[in-house]
Each structure stands twice: as C-alpha cells, then as structure tokens.
Amino acid sequence: MHDGAPPAPFLKWAGGKRQLLPRILALAPARIDTYYEPFVGGGAVFFALAAEKRFIRAVLGDANPELVNCYQMVRDDVDAVIAELRKCRNTPAAYYRIRAKDPAQLSGAERAARVIYLNRCGYNGLYRVNSGGQFNVPFGRYVRPNICDVERLTAASRALQQNVEIVLGDFRQMLEGCQPGANDFVYLDPPYVPLSRTSSFTAYAQRAFGQEDQQRLADALGALSRNSVPAVLSNSYCRTTLQLYAGLKHQKVPARRAINSVGGSRGPVTEILVRTAAIG
C-alpha cells in the first residue's frame, strides 16, 4: 500500500465498530487468505485489517445498492467522486434538493457523492430509507461538516484497490466462496436485533432485516463453525441472540452508540460477539 494516511471509514454508520475493533481484531487470524464482510456498513473492520495488510483478498458486500455503488466508485474513480462533492453545500435547500434526486438518473460518481453528502449533512449521520427505497433523513444542521474529506477518501480508495471485490446481494451468496478449513475470515455485522419495539431500526435497505433473516444468519454462522471457518458476528446482547447462538462461544461487550434515530437512546449499550469453533 502506498504511503499516506492509514485507511479509515469515510461514512458515519449506525453500529460502527471503531470501539470494538481491538476485540474483533484479536479474534481474527494473523494472516487471512480471503476476508469476507457481507454487511460492510462503514467498513471499520475492513479498513483496520487493510491497514495491517492482514488479508490477500477481500470480498465486501451489502444489500443496499447505493452503499455498494459508493464503495465501488470510491475504489474505481475517487477523483470523480471528490469533484462532485466539491459542488455540494451545507444548506437546507441544497440538502433537500440533493435528497430528492433519483439515483437512477445520476452517474455512478454522482450517486456516490450523494450518499456521502447526505451521510455528512443529514440528521445524526443516519442512513434510513422508506418502503419505497427513498432516503428520508432530515437535514442535520451541522455548522461545518467535512463534506469532502479528500485525504480520507483517497486513503480509502487505495485500500479498496488492494484486490477487493465489492458486491451487491444477500449475505448467503457472499459466503458461498468460503471453503471448509480455508484460511479465510468472516466478519458479520448485520442490522441488530431490536431491544424493544421502539428501538427497531433495520431500514438501511428497502427490505428490512427481520427475524427470519436473523435466523438465516444464525444458521449460516453455524455452518461456518461446522466447516472450521474462522468467523465473528456482532449483534445486540439480548434473549433472542442468546437463543440464536446458544451453541457457539460468545463475549458480552460494552459499547457506546453515537448514532441513533432517537437522540436520547445514544449512549452505553451491551453487545454480543459470537465466534465460530475455528477461533476457539
């Protein structure tokens, strides 16, 4: 990797993993052939592993087409994304005008810049869409948001160019490449099981990640464990996750959430880190 700033997330993301990074990195193999992250979000774990040059290849993915395009464009043409971001202004009129744009009518660079801009200037850094897939977060009223962080974007671009595949789709599709006993590593950071009816927030993509999806994910992690693939999963610590992952080792870990759709709900939370048998 070239000299310059170490890679780091260029998006704010609910459930971001910077606080838990030391715990997660300690569970990851020292050398990884292929790193899989099917719920990439802000990519904190990916960027940390990239900075340490711990994998040969990486497969990143998500079910959110705008997020996937954003990563692809930052990888493939970061200069075009930066050029679009330089045009953006932090005003309510500009925000709602850009929010109202149909991504299907934009170029790849314009779509990527729109995601970054809305993420930087929208309320509390939330990414939320309605049932029609339309971004619906209000203006955030930040005084001086760093809309175009050139150094961070170019560092992320360099990391994403290091043999990284970025795909759109369901997590099960992305995990098909994991072979039994392979020297791979999987990190799973899905939309969390809600701790209460009012805390439910899974609308990062048009289709919410519901209980059936949580069960499918638990089944997938169980299969990875039986196939001796090192994998770690994060989720909320609650009765549901304890039941879903009853057969696997886990840690109860404290975290602090800076992004929440309800301001009063930000603060200390308890999460679970589940690991497969290959990690021990």
N, C-alpha and C positions, 0 to 999 in steps of 0.2 A: 504494500500500500504506500502511496506517495506520502511525502512529508506534508504537514499541515495539522489543522485542528483534528482531534480524535472525533470519530463519528458519534453522533448523539441524535435522539429523536428530534424531528423538525415539526412534529404535530403534538399538541396537547391532547391527551386522550383519557377518558374516564377509565379508572382502573389501571393507570400507568404503573409500571413496575420498578421505577428507579429505587424506591426504598427497599424492595425485596431482592434487588439484584445480587447482593453478596450471598444470600441464602440459595438463590437459584443457581448462580454460577458455581457455587461449591458442590452442587449436586450433578452438574454437567461433567461429562468426560473431559479429560485434559486435551485429547485430540479427537476430533469428530470428522468422519468422512462426509456425511450429509446432515445438515441441520434443517429440521422442519418446524415451521411456525405457522399453523393454519389460521390463527386469529391474530394477524400481525398488529393491528391497532397502532400504537405509537412506536412499536419496534424496539423498545428499550433493551430487551434481552438480545435481540439480533445485533444491534449496534455494539453492545458490550462485547459479545463474542467476536464480532468482526474486528474490533479494536485490538483484541488479544490474539487474532489470527488463529482461532481455535478450530475452524472448520475448513474443509477443502471446497465444499459446495453448500449452497443453501437453497431451500425452497420456501418462499414466503407466500401466503395467500390470505384471502378473506372473501366473505360473501358480499361485500359492499363494492359495487363496480367503480364508484367514484374514488374510493380509497385505493383500490388496486391500480386504477389508471394513474393516480397521483404518484404512487411509488414507481410505476413504470416510467413515467415522464421525468421524474427526478433522476432516475438512473440513466435514461437514454438521451435526454435533452434538457439538462438543468438550466442551461443558459436561456432557453426559450421560456421556461417557467419563471425565471428571475425577471426577464424582460416584461412579462405580463404582470407580475407582482408590483413592479416599479410604477405601474399605471394606477394602482389601487389607492384609495384614500379612505381614511377612517372617519366617515361621516354617516349619519343615519340614512341620508338619501342614497349615497353610494352603496352602502351595505344592502339596503332592501332592493336596489336595482340589480346588484350582482346576485343576490339570493334568488330573485325571481327568474333569472336566466335559465333556460332549458339546457342542461348539459349536452343533450343530443345535438344541439345546434352549434356547439363550440368545438374548437380544435382540441387535441389532446393536451397541449400546453395550457390553453385557456381553462379547460376543465380542472387541471391540476392546480393552477393558480387560484381558481375559485374555491377549491377545498381548503387550501392553506389560508387564504384570506378570511373566509368565513370562520375557520377554526381560530384565527388570531383575533378577530374582531367581534365574534359572536358572544353571547352571554355565557360566561364562565367556561369557555372552551368546549362546550358540549357539541357532540355530533348526534343529531336526532332527526329522523325522518318520519313522516306520517305514513298512513297505509297506502298512499299513492306514490311513495318513494320520494316525496318532496321535502327538502330541507326546511325545517320550520323553527329554528332557534332565533330568538330576537336579538337585536343589536346589543352589544355588550357595554358600551360607554367606557371603554378603556381610554386613558388620556393619551398615552404614547405607545401603542402596541408595536412590536417589532414585526411589521408585516413581511418585510423582505430581508431575512437573515442570510445574507449571501454566504458567509463563512460556514454556517451550519448546513445550508443546503448543498454546498459544494462538497463538504466533508461526507455528508450522507450519500451523495452521488458516487463518490469514489468507493465507498463501502459497498454500495449496491451493484457496482460493476465487477465485483470480485466473484465471478461465477455464481450469480444469484438469479434464480428463476422466480418470477412473480406471477402468480396465477389467481384467477377468479373461480370460486366454486365452493362446494361443500367440503368440510374437513376430512370426510372419509375418502374422497377422491385423492386428496393430497397425501394421505398416509399410505396409499397403495404401494408406493415405492419402498417402504420400509421392509427390509428382508429380515427373517429370523436370525438373530445373532449378529446382525450388522453393527459396525462401529458408527452408528448414527446417534442422533439425539433429537428428541421431540419435546417442544415446549407448547403446552396448550393453555391458552388464556381466554376462555370463552366469556360471553356475557354471563354475569354471575347469577346464581340462584337468588331471587329476591328474598330479603329477610322479613319483609312484610308486604301486604298488598299495596301499600302506598309507596314502597321503595322500588317497586318493579320498574326497571328501565332497561329494556332489551332492544330498543328500536334503533340500532346502528345501521341496519339494513331494512329493506322494505318488508321482509318477513321476519317477525320476531323470533327469538331463540327461546322456545318454550320447554316444557317439562319433557316432552318426547325427545327433543334434541338433547337435553341433559342426559337422558337415559342412553341414547345412542352414543354419546360421548363417553359415558362411563363404560359401556360395552367395548368401545374402541380402545380405551386405555387398558382394560382388562386383557384384550387380545394382544396389545403391545407387550404387556407384562409376561404373558404366557410365551411369547415369541422372543423373550430376552432382549427387547429393545429398550434402551435407557430413555425414560420419558418422565416429565414432571408436569403436573397440572395445578393451576391456581383456581380457587373459587371461594365463595363465601363460606364461613365456618357456621354450619347450622345442621339441624337434624336431617334435612334432606341430603346434604352432601355426605354426611357421616354414613347414611344408609347406602347411598350410591357407590361409595368407595370403601365399603366395610372390609373387603378382602385385601386392601393394599395399605402399605405403611403411609403415615401422614404426619405432618407437623402443624401445630396450631401457632400462627404467627400474627403479631400485631402489625397494623399498617395505618396509614393516615391518608384519607381521601381529600384531595384539594378540588376535585371536580364532582359535582352532584347536581341534579336538576333542582334539588331543594337546598337552598343555602344553609339552612340550619342543620342539615344532615351531614355536612362536611365535618371531618374530624376523625378521631380514632375508631378503627373497626378491627374485627378479628377475621383473618382469612385462613384457609387451609391450603397447604402444599402437599399434594399427593404424589407419590413416586412409584415407579414400577419395580419389580423384583430385581432387574438387572442393576439397579443403583444400590440396592441393599438397605 
